[in-house]
Amino acid sequence: MRGRIWPVALALGMVLTAYGLVDGFRAGSEYQVNFVRSGDECTSRADININAKTGQRMICFGTVPEGDSPFTRAERDHVVALAEHLGANADGFTDADRRQVEDLVRSIGAANGDPDETVDWGWSPGRVAYLLGVPLLLVGGLAVLLGWSDKLAR
């Protein structure tokens, strides 16, 4: 009976670890802004691209078609206007300005029903499953391997 618990621990560890990994790779918010420098590639799925030095809106062709944007035209114009206003001062577009724009984008997303992603960093079910699953996977796997090696040695 004692030797039969380890394959169960291994299987349970595999399931919990897999759930924790899958849960950790959830898609993020659709409401995103991308801070780029002139000449950067268009790799982000963000609809709004802001110049990281000046705060001006940059057009990036081929990323998000006009109809697929989660932002309304008024929301997009509001974000761009804030970024341009903050970047117009003598310091240019600073990290504090960037945080203000990101906060505005988060608040627009929250107003439209987008969940707050900062909540995900707590003790989510996926994180708990991963923290329980990895030790079970390691201990169960090691015990099963040692058990099989003992049987082969006999």
Secondary structure, 3 states (H helix, E strand, C coil): CHHHHHHHHHHHHHHHHHHHHHHHCCCCCCCCEEEECCCCCCCCCCCEEEECCCCCEECCCCCCCHHHCCCCHHHHHHHHHHHHHHHCCCCCCCHHHHHHHHHHHHHHHHHCCCCCHHHHHCCCHHHHHHHHHHHHHHHHHHHHHHHHHHHHHC
